[in-house]
Amino acid sequence: MRIIRADPWWRSMSMEEVEEFLKRPLLLRLAMVDVDLYPMVHPLWFVYRGGVFYLEVHRASKKARLLTANNRVYFLVDEVVDGRPRGVRGKGNASIIDDVELARGIMVEQVTKYLGSADKQLSRRLIDSSRDNIVVKVEPLALATWIA
């Protein structure tokens, strides 16, 4: 994966720093274009592995329809801690994977990452609801990164 320095004020992250950063329970903002060619941005939970972002959306959602029609996306994951910004952003191509078992597995990873456990009542409810979801696989063209 190619890493690009995103900001002249800050240094770029190494691949190891990117992977550690993306393990944190941060939101990925996914930008896509709607049918009227207006940008639409949604915050989503994600799993990052093997240089790819995995997200889940409801199969009947507007996001699913838009990504099926146009798979070009822009993504952003960032944070500021003690006045020190860092993040990852870039262009990517999204593909829809309609696989109930994969969706369940991704949801288990997500609830563990964001809620701390797959055994909580909310976690179990979200895992059960994953049967109505599809997986969105976002393959970045490159990662533009910055860290203070």
C-alpha positions in Angstrom: 0.0 0.0 0.0 1.3 3.4 -1.0 1.4 6.0 1.8 1.3 9.7 0.9 2.2 12.6 3.2 -1.2 14.4 3.5 -0.1 17.6 5.1 3.1 19.6 4.9 2.9 20.6 8.6 2.9 17.0 9.9 4.9 13.9 9.1 3.4 10.8 7.4 2.6 7.7 9.4 4.5 4.5 8.8 2.4 1.4 7.8 2.8 0.0 11.3 1.4 3.3 12.7 -1.5 3.2 10.3 -2.4 -0.3 11.3 -2.3 0.5 15.0 -4.3 3.7 14.5 -7.0 1.9 12.5 -7.4 -0.7 15.3 -8.8 2.1 17.5 -12.6 2.5 17.8 -12.7 5.5 15.5 -15.3 6.3 12.9 -14.7 6.1 9.2 -16.4 8.8 7.3 -17.4 7.5 3.9 -18.1 9.9 1.1 -20.1 9.0 -2.0 -22.2 10.8 -4.6 -26.0 10.7 -4.6 -28.1 10.4 -7.7 -28.3 14.3 -8.0 -24.4 14.4 -7.9 -24.3 15.9 -4.4 -21.8 14.5 -2.0 -23.1 12.4 0.9 -20.9 11.5 3.9 -21.8 8.9 6.5 -19.9 7.9 9.7 -19.5 4.2 9.9 -17.9 1.5 12.1 -15.2 -0.4 10.2 -12.7 -3.2 10.3 -9.3 -2.7 8.6 -7.3 -5.7 7.6 -5.0 -6.6 4.7 -5.0 -3.0 3.5 -8.8 -3.0 3.0 -11.7 -1.5 5.0 -14.7 -3.6 5.7 -18.0 -1.9 6.6 -21.6 -3.1 7.0 -24.7 -1.4 5.8 -28.3 -2.5 5.6 -29.0 -4.2 2.2 -32.0 -1.8 1.5 -30.2 1.4 2.6 -29.5 4.4 0.4 -25.8 3.8 0.9 -26.1 0.3 -0.6 -28.0 1.6 -3.6 -25.5 4.5 -4.2 -22.4 2.3 -3.9 -23.9 -0.2 -6.3 -24.5 2.5 -8.8 -21.1 4.3 -8.3 -18.3 2.5 -6.5 -16.0 5.5 -6.2 -15.6 6.7 -2.6 -13.5 8.9 -0.4 -12.8 8.0 3.2 -11.5 9.7 6.3 -10.5 8.4 9.8 -9.0 11.0 12.1 -8.7 12.3 15.6 -7.1 15.1 17.7 -5.6 14.1 21.0 -4.2 16.8 23.3 -4.1 19.2 20.3 -2.2 16.7 18.1 -4.0 15.7 14.9 -3.6 12.4 13.1 -5.5 10.6 10.4 -5.8 8.5 7.3 -7.8 9.5 4.2 -8.0 8.7 0.5 -9.8 7.6 -2.6 -11.0 4.1 -3.0 -13.2 1.7 -4.8 -16.1 0.0 -3.0 -17.6 -3.4 -3.8 -20.7 -4.9 -2.3 -20.4 -8.5 -0.9 -23.8 -10.1 -0.2 -22.6 -12.9 2.2 -24.6 -13.4 5.4 -21.7 -15.3 7.2 -19.1 -12.7 6.2 -21.5 -9.9 7.4 -21.9 -11.7 10.7 -18.2 -12.1 11.1 -17.5 -8.4 10.3 -20.2 -7.4 12.8 -18.7 -9.5 15.6 -15.3 -7.8 14.9 -17.0 -4.4 14.9 -18.9 -4.8 18.2 -15.8 -6.2 19.9 -13.8 -3.2 18.6 -16.4 -0.5 19.4 -18.4 -2.0 22.4 -15.6 -4.0 23.9 -17.4 -7.4 23.8 -19.6 -9.5 21.6 -21.5 -10.7 24.8 -23.3 -7.5 25.7 -27.0 -7.2 25.0 -26.5 -4.5 22.4 -23.7 -6.5 20.8 -25.9 -9.6 20.5 -28.7 -7.5 19.0 -26.4 -5.9 16.4 -24.9 -9.3 15.5 -28.4 -10.8 15.0 -29.4 -7.8 12.8 -26.4 -8.4 10.6 -28.4 -11.0 8.6 -30.1 -8.0 6.9 -26.7 -6.4 6.1 -24.2 -6.5 3.3 -20.5 -6.0 3.5 -18.9 -3.0 1.8 -15.3 -3.6 0.9 -13.3 -0.4 0.3 -10.0 -0.9 -1.4 -7.9 2.3 -1.1 -5.9 3.6 -4.0 -3.4 5.0 -1.5 -3.4 6.2 2.1 -2.8 9.9 2.7 -1.7 10.1 6.4 -0.6 12.7 8.9 0.5 12.7 12.5 1.8 15.4 14.8 
